[in-house]
């Protein structure tokens, strides 16, 4: 009964209105690369018309931009030389697992916004149910299993990421399955080692960013607990390494360019606050370690080790993300939310002890609807850095964000722009857009110029741009290039009331900070044929 209720609530939050907001930039990249995988057999960044890049403006070279805005080949050569793409423009920035999943959805159900997101939403539902069974199996406590899974279902940002056509939900699913495989291996389950290797390999194929620190924690635990027979974990680790190695070589993991935004200190602080406020409060991690140490001799071995593994994972990620990720977005740690929910449930149940069970439920309600457990860390940080971080609140603001995102119908700039162009642009019209260019590649047949890479912005030798779409809210752009191109021609503005925000359906808390509350309309215009402005 509990699992059925969890599944129903998860399905409601993950599937309701799944097709209303159009895909935003990163989602569209997954969907377009999946389409190209079906067409070419591999995810090509360049299909002969449109180019997809990693959208990391910190890695761009402004001094060379004028050399690659008029020639598509010059731009392609630049990104291959920089290490973003393989020589034939095959995408290598992420492993292909998410593209395979999206491609299977398109092949089976057709191409649409709903079918792009549906496989990922279903993976999130499966994660909730598997987490419930995992906790019930290894902690032997029904209330704890229900709380852990319930916390996950009502984690606003985990739900919002789980509704995306992006690797987040797949990474979360295979993280939990990797824990399942590891526990089965460590406690003598049949085919446990093989299951662990398979699930960890699959996790690598959908997210090779988070898998490394987590595997490091798991193998440290395995070597410590099996120190009298080190060959056993060494054999499993060697098998997993051999399985991953060909793909790591093909994706050229060690040759990727990594350019980070902001200072290491600021990335660390943002990552720390993301974990503390949206995944697991730091005081819970401290309490879990304290309870595990205090009850070391009375706790079952599996329970004690799994709790400490969960704590160690978060402590390692505190430093891993700012060290390797370009920015401290929540998406780099949201996939580990199941472990955070488990830690909170475990602490509340174990501290409740012999107290009336209603006290545990009351504490759970406080955790769900308020950020009070996060305040011991977030409040001092806010007082020291008022200009950088949101003011703490009495209730969880993200619950309102989730409600409006799932059940509301806020104006979606990508839907408004794409639908207007469908009705007013010929299939061969060239569209110039400075950001959120990839959604137009998914929804329209047109050649798309621009994006963060400024691809073909000034490539006017054979054809001039017919339409222009500019987001003035975007701070990371080669703006002089766009200004030059727009000023070359005369334009008729289109009175389309699409909000000028940086991102469309972007699920990260940072969107609340950067997207204006009352945005101006974005600029969309049609070129006046035959008129060129004087130089």
ZIRASUL-V256990 format. One line per field, one symbol per residue. phi: phi as a letter, one per 30 degrees, with the letter a starting at -180 (. if undefined). psi: psi as a letter, one per 20 degrees, with the letter a starting at -180 (. if undefined). burial: 1 if it has 24 or more other ideal C-beta (glycine too) atoms within 12 Angstrom, else 0. A space follows every 50 residues. Layout:
phi = ???
psi = ???
burial = ???
//
This chain:
phi = .ddddedddddddccdhdcdddeceddddddddddddddciadddbcjbc ccbdicddddcedcdddbccbdddddddddddjdbddciddbdbddeddd ddddddddcjcaddddceeddddddddedddedddddcchbddddddedd eddcdedddddddcdadeddddddddddddddddddciddhddddddddd dddedcaccddddddddddddddddcddbdddddddddddddddeddddd dhedcddbcccidddddddddddedddcbaddddddddddddddcedcde edddddddddddeddddecddddcddacddddbddceedddddddddddd ddhddeddddddddddddcbcddddecdddddddbedcbddebdbddddd ddedddcdbdecdddddddddedccdecdcccbdahddedddcbdddccj iedhdhecdcdcacdcbbbbcddddcadeeddddddddbcbcdcdcdcdd bdbdddcdeddddcdddbddddcbbcdddjcbddd
psi = gghggggggghghhipkhjfprpaghghgggghgghghgiiqnphpjigq ppaiknhhiqnhijhiijiiohhggghghghhjhqrhjjppjhqrjghhg ghhhgghgirorgghhhghhghhgghgghhgghgghgiiloggggggghg hghjoghgghhijqmrighgggghgghghgggghghkkqpkggggggghh ghghiinjghhghghggghggghghkiimhhghhggggggghhhghhhgg ilhijqpopqprrgghhggggghggghifpqhhggghgggggghkgihqq ggggghghggghghhghhhggihhqhrlqhiiihijhhhghggggggggh hhcjrphhhghghggghhiqkhhihhghghgghhmhihqqpqrhrohhhh ggghhgirmqpohggggghghhhipqhjqpppphrlhhhhhgiqiqppqc ahikpkhkmjghpqphqpopoiipinrmhhghggghihrqqoqpmomppn qgqdlpjqhhhhhhpqgnqrqropqppopippqq.
burial = 01100110111111111111111111111111111111000111111011 11111110110000100110010111011101111100111111111111 11111100001011111111111111111111111101101011111111 11111111111111111111111111111111111110000010111111 11111111111111101110110011000000100110010001001100 10100110011000001111111111111111111011101100000000 01111111111111111111110111111111111111111111111111 11000000010011001100111110111011000000110100011110 11001100011111111101100010001111111111111111011111 11111111100001111111111101111011001101101001010111 11111111111100100010111111100000000
//
